[in-house]
Amino acid sequence: MDPHLMEAARVGNINDLYARILLKPNILNGMNEELFVETPLHVAASAGQTDFALEILRLKPSFGKKLKPEGLSPLHLALQNKHSETMRRLVKFVPIRKKKFDSELICVKGREGLTPLHFVAKTNDPDNLLSEFLHVCSSINDVTIHEKTALHIVVKSSSLKAIEVLLGWLRKTYKGEIMKLLVKEIYMDKNAKEFGAVNSP
């Protein structure tokens, strides 16, 4: 890992990025071969360096789905560090302009199976990201390793705003199937509580 490249990512210096590429043209290729690796895109997204992050994503679209050793994608890091604008720009930037948004970035499963959609579902969501994510990514049925969907996480969060957003989206998307989904989530939660009570000392 080139420390000069990572510093360029941290401060958002695109000129330094190309200076490193000039010295070592294959500098980004080695990272692509690693299963878990911190890329310059992770560093830039974490620091909120939007333009640098977009430049790296343009050069290496595969970096958008890479997980660093801690199990987090660049989008997870942007969200974790409250860089909403960086997150929005990354999701809207699609190298092949056949679609408006790159829903795959929102659906990347990180540590414990948490997608960025799950992550937003468990926060207070001051930037209204939940609504945007739901319209971009249809991963409402994706489950974490704890068998929790975004719907379950929202209900558990007790955020009235998030519940209203999710119910509105469900009404438009699933229409008559809303009650089935809600009953399923409530049933799963009830069973989990009962199982915990039975197995508690």
Number of C-alpha atoms within 10 A of each C-alpha: 13 10 8 13 22 20 16 22 29 21 15 22 16 17 11 17 21 14 14 18 14 11 9 10 11 11 16 20 10 9 17 15 9 13 10 16 20 21 24 27 29 28 24 28 32 26 20 25 22 23 18 24 29 23 14 23 19 17 12 15 17 11 22 26 18 26 24 19 12 11 17 24 31 30 30 28 22 26 22 17 13 17 18 19 15 24 26 18 15 25 21 16 18 18 14 10 9 8 11 12 19 20 19 15 23 26 23 23 23 19 17 12 18 23 26 28 27 27 16 24 27 20 17 17 16 12 12 14 20 25 18 12 22 19 12 18 16 15 19 17 13 19 19 17 11 9 12 19 21 26 25 23 19 25 19 13 15 12 15 12 14 26 18 12 15 20 15 13 16 20 13 10 13 12 11 11 11 16 13 11 16 16 11 13 18 15 12 15 16 12 12 12 12 12 11 11 10 9 8 7 5
